[in-house]
Amino acid sequence: MDSRGDEEIGTGYSSITEREGMLGFNDNIRDYDIPFYRKKNFRLAAIAGAGIIVFITFLVIVLVLISHHSSKNDSPIRLNRPKNLIFLISDGYGPASVGLARTMSNSSKLPMDPFIRGLVASRSSSSLVTDSAAGATAYSCAHRTNNRFIAVTPDHLPCGTTMESAIQQLHMKSGIIVTSSLTDATPASFSSHVLDRGSQQLIAQQQISKNINLLLGGGDQFYSNITPLIQQQKYTTIYNSSSLSHLLNSSLSSNSFPEKILGIFSPLNLPYEIDRPDFGAEVPSLSQMVNFGLKHLHSISDDNGFFLFIEGSRIDHAGHQNDAAAQYMETLEYNKAWEHVIDFITNVDPNTMVVASSDHETGGLTLGNEALYYTWEPDTLRKVKRSSERIVSLTMESKGSRDTMEVLEEMMGTWGGVWNLTAEEKGKLEGAVKKGDDYNLSIEDAK
């Protein structure tokens, strides 16, 4: 998506110091309600269209609607638009991810397949390869920007986001549902403005101050520090899957949902879908959260509708970790969430537009290797029952006084489906363990 050149979405800051504080130049936020737009000649960037996969993605028709709004008119801008907008991002997701998931699902089609509309390439201002921050900012602001920038232009100006437009100008209800921390780069690009995606505490503070009706995901380590602000903003808070289900059932029975809900289900990212059985009723799936979110926003919204942002965040993480088993499970769960969206449009409110896309592809996944004569053995992959991330965690939890390699080999068999390792495979594991031990020792030495 091309930058809008030198056009500026006005900041409305009363001083440079105030702007710098909001963007992370210092630790103070002077005013949680700082407007990010000049009311005179307000430029509304709203996404509309249908799409699934960017940098090699599905369904992409993204329209930038620019509307001027006079400061003398406080009524909501009326556009010829669907009542509701649902925008989904499958982070780090490309054609190989789709092919793998389709094969592993034992089906010739995934639920999203009938909606494929095309492909699109993306890049950031600072690199041919975009990261999630710049990729999401292109969607949220219609601005190309530098990697690591969150809803900020290359010249350090905050740009108005579609979610801010939906809330402030169209008076829509709003929600964010992710499987990462809510403060991660992609959701942050719709709900905050910082110069570096690592400023997650600052991102959390801004998100809570945006009047977003629904926030479901991870990141408790950032929100637990701002409890007074959360209470001030009158959020109903929930912290596990059973509480989410109880709130859904009680709200449906009483026909009354809380206006604002904050659901935080892990200190940082939610566990991979493949690992979720280890967490019982503590962690909801993406599809469970989407089912809840659609019912909540539909219940509390009026004629202005709602804007819901959904991300299959951990497809990206599995790609970075080269974890094929975790990635295909994340992709299948993302498709389950999609089915809830289509069911909502079909049976509840057809006056809803859905946009689905991706920001980039990660991991360099390929389904064949010439050195192995392009053999394909999906049953080997199906034997994997936990992510590599979880196997390492289980190894360290179970180690005690036992040798690390002994425990790791046991875990690889139990959860990785790989028994009787060859000498070469053992050598690679030992090298990885040694590298990890050296890394941990260097951290301890630095303390």
N, C-alpha and C positions, 0 to 999 in steps of 0.2 A: 504494500500500500504506500503510495507516494506521500511525501510530506506536503503540507499546505504552504510550502515556501516560506515567505516572510510574514504571512498573516499571523496575527497574534490573538489568542483568546485571552482577553485581559485578566489580570490577576486581582485587581481590587485591593491590593495591600496598601496600608497607610504609610508604610516605610520599608526601605530595603532590609532593615534589621528584622522586621516582622516576617518578611518573606523568607529570609535566610533561616530564621528559627524554625519555620514550618517545614523547610526542605531538608533540615538535618545539619545545618552549619553549627548549631549549638543544641543543647539539650532542653531548651525551654520552649514550651508552646504557650504563647501569650493569650491566644484567643482560639478556642476550639471551633468557633463558628465563623472564622474568616471566610468571606466569599471568594471564590476563585474566578469570578466573572465580572466584567464591567457591565452594568445593566444597560448602558447606552451602547447601541449596536452589538447587543449580545449575539454571539454566534453559537448556534446549537448544532452540535455534532451528534447525530443519532444514527445508530446502525439499524438497517432493515434489510432483509434478504433471506436467503436460505443457503446453507453451506455446511460442509463437513470436511475438513482437513487442509491446513495451510502449510506451506513449504512442502508441499506434496500432500494435499489434503482432499477431503470430501466436500461436497456441496458448497460452493462459494458464490454467493451473490451478495456483496456488501455495498450498501448505498450510504453515502454521507449526505444527510439532509441538513442544510444550513438555513437557519431562520433568524431574522432580526426581530428583536423584541424591545419595545420602548420602556424606559425606566418608569414612565408614567402609567403603565398598564400592569397591574399586579395579577391579573387573571391568568390562568394557565394557558400556555400556547396550545392551540388546537391544530393538529395536523391530521391529514387524511391518512390514518394509520390503523393497524389492528389494535385492539384493546390491550392485549398483553404481548410482551416480547420475552422469549426464553432464549438465552444465548449459552451454548455449550462449547467448551474447549477441551479437546483431548490433547493434553500436553505431551510433547515429545513423540508424536504419533505419525507414522507414515505408512505407505502402501505395504511394506514388509510386515508391519505390525498387524495390519488388517489380514494379510494372507496367512500369517501364523495363527491368529485367533480363529479365522474361518476354518482352517484345517483341524485345529484342536477341538473345535466345537462339534465335529462330526456332521457338519451341515454345509451345504453348498452355498448358503447365504447367511449373513449376519442380519439382525433386525435393521441395521442402518443401511444395508446395501441398496434397497429400492430407492433411496433418497439421494444417491450420488449424483452430483451435478457438474463436477469438474475439479480442476487442480489450480493451485496458485502458488507462486514462489514468493519468498519474503527475504529481506535482509535489513540489517540495522544501519544507522548512520555511521557507526564506528567499525563495522565488520561485515564481511560477506555472510557470515554465519550469525544469525540473530540469537540472542538468549531470550529467556521467557519474559524478562522485564520489557525489553524493547519490542518483542513480538506482541505482547499484550497491550502495550501502550499504543501501538498502531491501530488496534481494534478499539480501544477505549476512547482515544482522543483523535483518531484520524491524523496522527502525526508520526512520522518516522523519527526515531531518536536513538541515542547511544545505548549500547549494552549496559545493563545495571541501572539505568534511569527508570524511575517509576512515575509515569504520567507527568513527565517533565521534558521539555524540549531540549535540543542540544545546547541552546543558549541559556539553560537553567531557568526557564519560565514554566510554571505549572500550567498544564493544559486542561481545559474542562473535559470531564469524562462523560460517557453516555449515562452512567449510573447517576452522576450528579445532575445531569440534565433531566433524567427521568424523575428524580425526587424533587428538585427545586423548581423546575419549569413546567413539567407535565403533571406534577402531583401524583405520581404513580407510587404504589407500594413497591418494596424492593427486597431482594434477598441474594445471599451468596452461599453456595454449597460446594465444598471442596473436600478432597481427601488428604491434602497437605495441611500445613499450618495455614490458618486464614490470613496470616501476614506474609505468606510466600509471594513471589513476584507476580504471578498471574492475577490472583484476586486483588492483590494490593494495587495493581495498575488501574483497577476500576473504582477504587475506594480510598486512595491516598495519593500524596505527592511527596516523594523524597528523591534525593540525588543518588542514593545507593540502596539497592534492594536489601542490603544487610541491616538497614536501620529498622528492624522489625518491631522494637518497642515503640518507636515513634509511629510506625504504621498502625499498630494496634490502637494507639490513642486517637489517631485521626479517624479510623474506622468506626469506633464507638461513638464518635461525635458527628457522624454523617446522617443520622436518623434513618439508618438501614433497618428494616423491620425484622429480617431474619439472617442470622449468621450461624452456619453449621460447619464444623471442621475441627482441626487441631490447633495447637498453639497456646496451651494453658500457661506455659512459662512466661508468656508475654501479657496475657490478660489478668493473671493472678496479681500482677503488680498495680493494676488500675481499678481495683474493686470499687472505690468511691465513685469514680467516673461512671462505671457500669451501673451502679445504683442510681446515680444522678440522672442517667439517661433512661431509667425505668425499664431495664431489661429483665425478663424472666430467664433465669439461668438453669441449664441442665448439663449434666456431666457424664451420662452413660446412656446406652441404648435402651435399657429398661425404662428410664425416666422419659426418654423420647416417646416410647410406645404408650406409656401411661398418660402423658400430656396429650398425645393425639387422641386416644380413646375418650378421655374426660372432656376434651374440647369438642369433639364430635357429638358426644352425648348432650352436652349443655348448649351446643350450637354457638359457642363463644370461645375464640382463641385469644390468648394474650396478644396485644398489639405488637410487641417487640420481644424477640426470643434470641438468646445467645446460647448455643450448644457447643461446648468445648469437650472433646472426647479423648484427647491425648496431650502430653506435654509439648510435642512438636507435630510430626506427621502421624496420620492414622496408620495402623498396621496395613501391610499389603493384604489384599483380599485372600490370598493363599494362606496367610498366617492368622486370619481372623478367628478361626476355631479355637486358638489358644487363649482368646480373650473373653470367651463366654458372652455375657450380656453387656459387657462394658463398652464395646465399640460397634456402632451401626455401620452397615454397608452404604455405599454411595446410593444404591437404588432405594434403600430404606429412607435415607435422608431426603432424596428427591420426592418420594411419595409423600412424606410429611410436609415438605416445603410447598408443594403444589396445593395441597389441601389448606395449609395455613394461609398462603397468600390469596388464594381464591376466596377464602372466608372473610378476610379483613379488607379486601380491596373494594372500591366503588366503581363507578363508571369510567374512572381514569385508568383502571387496570393495574398491572404489575410488571416489573422487570426482574426476572430471575436469572442470575448467572450461575452456571454449573461447570465444575471442572473435574475431569478424570485426571487428577494431578499426578498420581504415582505411576502411570504408564511411563512418564518421563524418567522417573527415578530408576525403574527397572531397566530401562534402556541404558542409562548411564552406567548401571552396575552389570550390564550384559547378562541379566537374569531373564532368560527366555520364559521360564515357567511362571515367574511372577508377572511378567509383562502380558502374556496371553490371558492370564486370569484377570488382570486389571482391565484389559480390553473387553473381555466378555461381561464383566460387571458394568462397565461404561455402557455397553449395549443394553443391559437390563434397565439402566437409568433412562436410556433413550425410549424404551418401551413404555415407561411410565409417562413420559412427556407426550408421546403419540396417543396414548390412551386418554390423557387429559384433553388433548385437542379434539379427539374423536368423540368423546362421550360427555365432556363437561363444558368446555368453552371453545368452540371452533374459531372464534374471533381472536385467534392467537397465532403469532408468527414465531417460528423456531429457526434459529441460526445455529449451525454447528460447524466448527472448524478446528484447526490446530495451529500452533505457533511455530513449530519446527519439528524435526525428527532427531532422535538421539540414539546412540548405541551402535549404529551401523549394522543393524540386523540383516542377515542374509540366511536364506533357507537352504542353501546348497553350497558345497565346497568341492572344487575340482579334485583336490587331493584325496577326497573320500569317494570319488566317482559319483558325486551328487546323490549319495544315498540319503534317504529320508526315513527316520525311525521315530515317528511320533509317540509310540508306546514307551520309549525310553524317557521322553519328556513327561509323559503322564505319570510316571512313577515318582516324580518330584512332588513332595507334599508340603514343603516349606521353602520360603525364599532363602537366598544365600545370606541375606541380612539376618534372618531369624535363626538359621543354622549356626552362624557364628555366635549369636547371643545365647542360644541353648547350650552351645559348647562351653562357653565361659561360665554359665550358670551351673553346669553339671560337673565342671572340672574338679573342683576341690583340690585334693593333693595328687590327683592322677595326672599322667603325662598328657599334655595338650593334644599331641598327635593321636594318642590312643582314643581319646574322647571324640576328637574330630572325625576319625575314621568311623566310629560307631554312629555318630550323627549323620554322616554322609550316607550310610547304609539305611538308617531308619527313616530319615526325612528326604534324602536325596536320591534314594533308590539305587545307589551305587555301592555294591559290595565287592570284596576281593580286588582292591585297587592294585594296579600294576606298579612296578617299581618306578616307572616314569611318572605316573600320577601321584604316587606318594612323594616323590621328589619335588613336584610342583607345589603340593600342599605344604611340605616342610619349608619350602622357600617363602611361601606366602605367610606362614606362621612366624618365621624368623623376621621377615620384613615388618610384620605387625608388632612383634615384640620390640624390635629396634625403635620403631616409631613411638611406642608407648614409653620406652625408656628415655627417649630424647625429650618427651613432654615432661616426664618426672624431673629430669635434670634441669629443665628450664624453670621449674617452679621455685 
